[in-house]
Amino acid sequence: MVELAYGSALRVSEIVALDVEDVDLQRRTIIVNGKGGKLRVVPLTKTCAAVLQSYLLQMGTSRGPLFLKQSNRKETRYIHRIKDV
């Protein structure tokens, strides 16, 4: 999550809203729903793409929210804690 925020300069709200389907590891891009509902394609660094690929393999899913809590809900609080550090 931190690598994605730093490497792609995404807003917290954009990261939390990402779904697995928004990630294209072959092209090293993600589709982000930004302010005003505008979609944009954001490039990923090689490091970020590698980290996301490993994360997705560990998750074992190809659909749904990219970042989940243990309760299978979208993660929100954790990323705000990182932002405040």
Secondary structure, DSSP 8 states (H G I E B T S, - for coil): -HHHHHHHT--HHHHHT-BGGGEETTTTEEEEE-GGG-EEEEE--HHHHHHHHHHHHHHT-SSSBSSB-TTSSB--HHHHHHHH-
